[in-house]
Amino acid sequence: MPIKEKNVRVGLVQMRCHQEPQLNFQNAEKLIREAAGRGAEIVCLPELFLSEYFCQSEDHRYFQLAEPIPGPSTEALSALAKELSLVLVASLFERRAPGLYHNTAAILDADGTYLGKYRKMHIPDDPLFYEKFYFTPGDLGFRSWTTRAGKIGVLICWDQWYPEAARLTALRGAEILFYPTAIGWHPSEKKEYGVQQKEAWLLAQRAHALANGVYVIGVNRIGKEAPAGGAGLEFWGNSFIAAPDGSLLAEAPQQEEMVLVADLDLTRIDQQRTHWPFLRDRRVDAYQGIEQRYLE
């Protein structure tokens, strides 16, 4: 008996972020409403959408941007999810306790229910990406959530380079992996390395889609941001959806604020995994050592 087609419409909010959180929230709400008007059932916002990407410097004043989760932003977003009857994935700066902060995504179901959160596991420390100053590595593991629109997993930005993260989230049953992201170029590097860097970003995540037979969605911001002064970072947009065979199903432009909407046929997951049975052929008996940092 053929599997009955099961579609879910997703909306990717690719937006420009400003210094003022309230302005960012208002803009995000406008774009979420646009996605809902176009039939989106799940909407994902970019990483840390309520502020400019402040991790370009190590500055204690930015800890004032953090909030508890659940908290004010999740309450407002829950009300919006309920009103519009859609699932929301929202990346926020979490204040867990005094001196303890996380880069966290909240997952809100279509009836407004707060389903839980994912805390970013891999924390970068590179020029203009000084996240280790702000964020404690996640301690909730890799998870999936059953929403009204389907079973989803959420990972965040730097997590996207790690096949283990995608694999473990997929093994939890996630059909769609969402990656809220803030990735861009150092302007001084763009001319020489820009194309290569962006292509590597797409390639890594398309590989996750193929290797796991799932949809992979990257949601990036746009625009130049220099909250610490200097040249800052140029976020390249190009939010995208990769299908379970690794192909690009949809892709946003590089520097346009927009909502990218597309229909995902979840039956493609079963078809892809049947014809490319990577999960079947995994040698789980031979992977000892994968939990080690390096094997001498």
N, C-alpha and C positions, 0 to 999 in steps of 0.2 A: 504494500500500500504506500503510495507516495506521501511524503510528509507535507502537511498543509502549510502553505506560505504564511510566515509570521513577520510582519513589518513593524518597525518602530521608527519614528521620525525624530531625528536629533537636531539640535541647534547649537552651533558653536559661536560664542560671543567673542569676536576679535575686536578689542577696544584700545583706545588711547587712555593712559592713566595720568592723573594730575596730582598735585600735592595735597589737595583738599579731599579728605575721605567722603564727605557728604556729596560733593560734586561727582565723584566716581560712583557712589551708590546710585545717585539719580540717573546717571548715564547708563549704568548697568541695568537698572530697572526698565528704562526705556527700551533697551535692546532685548531684554528678556521678554517684554511685552510684544515686541516685534516678532520674536521667535514663536511665541504662543499664537500670535495672529496668523502665522504661516503654518500652524499645525504641529509645532514641535512638542514632543512628549517628554524629552529629556533635554535640559539645557546646561551647558558647562561654561563657566567663566574662567578667565586666565588666572595664573598664579598671582596671589597677593594683589587682587584687583582694586582694593580700596586705597592704594597709595602708589606713588612712584616707587620704582625699585630701589629702596633705600639701602640695600646691601652693598652699594658701590663704595661705601665708607664704613668705618667702625665708629659709630656715634651713639652714645647712650640716650640721646633725646628721642631716638626712634622707638625705643621700648614703650613710649607713651601711646603708640599706635596699637599695641596689642590689647586683646580682650579675651574674656573667657569664652569657651565653647562647650555647651550652649551659652549664648549670651545675646547682647543687643542685636548684632547683625544676623545671627541665625534666627532670632525671633521675627525680625522683619522679613527675612527671606522665606521663612516658613509660611508666614501669612500670604506672601506673594505666590508661593508654590500652590497653596491651597486655593487661592482665588483663581489662578490660571489653570489649575489641575495639571501640573507638570512636575517632573522630577528636577531638582536643582543640585548641581555640584558647585560648591563655592569654596575657593581657597582663601584662607584667612590667617592672620598672625595671632597665634593662640598664646594667651597668658595662663599658664597652668597653675603657677604659684609664684610667690616672690622669687625672682632670680631664675625662673624656669620657664622657658618659652619654646614653642614649636611652630614649624611651618605646617599648617594643617588644612585639610579639606573636609568640609561638612557635607553630608549627604542628606537631602531632604526629600521625602516622598511626595507624591502628587496630592495627598490629602493634608500636607503640611507637617506630617510626622517627621521628627528628627530621628533618622535611622542610626546615625553614628558618625564617626570621623576616622580619617586616615592621617597619621602623622608621618611626614616625609622622612624616609629612612636614610637616604644618602644625602649628605650635606656637603656641598662644595666649599672650597676655599681657594679661590683663584683671584687674580687681579680684577677688581670691580665686582666680584661675586664673593664677598666676604661673609658668607652665611654662617660659618661656624661661630662667629662672634655673637650671633643672634639666636640661633636655633640649636636645641638639643636634638640629637637623632631620635627618630620615632621609636616607640616601644610597644606599639599595638600590632605589629606584624603586618602581613599582607592579607587583605580581606576582600570579600565580595558582599554585596548587598542585594537582596531580592526586592526590587521596586515594582511599582505598578506597571512600568513599561518594560521590565526585563531585569536580568541579573547583571549588575555592573561591578567593575572594580575601578579603583582610583589610585593613581600613583602621581607623583609631582616632579616635574622638570628633571632635575639631575638623576632621578630614578630611571629616566627613560634610556639611559645608556647601559643598564644592567639587565641581561637576559634572565637572571635568577628572579628578579622582581616580577617581570612579566609572567614567567613560567608559574611561579607559586600563586600569583593572583588568578591566572587561568585555571590552575588545578583546584582552586576554591570554587570554581563553577562560573566565573565571570564570562559573560558573552561579549561584553564591550569593555575595553580598557580606556579610561579617560586620563589624559595627562595635562592638567592645568600647568602652563609653562610661562616662563619669562626668559627668553633667550634672544640674544642679539650679538651684534658685532662691536668690537672695539673699533671705532672709526679709523684708527691708524692701521688696522689689520685688514680692513674690508677689501681693499683693492687686490692684495696679494692672496689672501686666504678665504675671502668671503664666500665664493661659490662652493669651495671645497667644504667649508664648515657647515653651510646649510644643507648640502647634499648628504653629508655624514649624518646629520640630524634626522633627515627623512629616511635614509637607508636603515639606520639602527631600528627605528620604530616599525618600518614596513617589515623588517625581518622578524620582529616580535609577532606581528600579525600572522605572518606565514608560518612561523615555527610553532605557534600555538593554535592556529586556526580560529582566530577571534578578530573582531573589529578593534582597531586601535585609533584613537582620536587624540590629536594634539591641538591644544588651544593656546595660542600665543597672543601677546600684546603687540602694539605697534608704536612707532614714534621714537624720537630722540629724548633721552632723559639724562640729566646731569645734576641731580640734587646735591652732589658734593663738589660741583664746579668742574672745570675742565671740559674735555670733549664728551665725557659720559659714555653711554651705550646707545646704539641704534637697534631697536628691536625689530626683527624682520617679518613679523606676521606669519604669513603662509600657513595658517591653521589648516588642518587636513584631516581626512578620514581615510584610513587604509582598510581594505577589505580582507577577509580571512585568507585570501590567496596572495596577500602582499601588495596587490595593485592599489593605485590611488583612485579612490572612488570620488573624492571631491577635494578641492584645494582653494583656499582664499588667496587673494592677491597679497603682495608684499607690504604695501603701505596704505591700506584702505580699511577704515573702521567699518565693520559690517557684521551681519549675522549670516553664517553659512548653514543652510538647512539641507538635509538629505535624508532619504529613506534607506534604512538598513533592513535587509531580508535576513532574519536570524536563521532561517533554514539553510543558508549557505554555510553555516558553521558545521552542521552535520555532514553536508555534502563534501566540504573541503577535508574534514578529518577522516572521512571514509576513503577518499581517493588518495590522500596524502597522510597515512596513518602514523604520524610521528608519535602521538601519545601511546599508541599500541606498541610501538617498537622501542620505546625507551628502555634502557638497561638499568633499571632502578637498583639491581643487585650489584652494579659495578661502579657506582658513583661515589663510593666512599672517598672522602678527601675534599669534596666540593665545598664543605663548610670551613676548610682551612684557608688562610690567606695566601699561602704559597706552599708548594710541596717540594721540599729539598731533595 
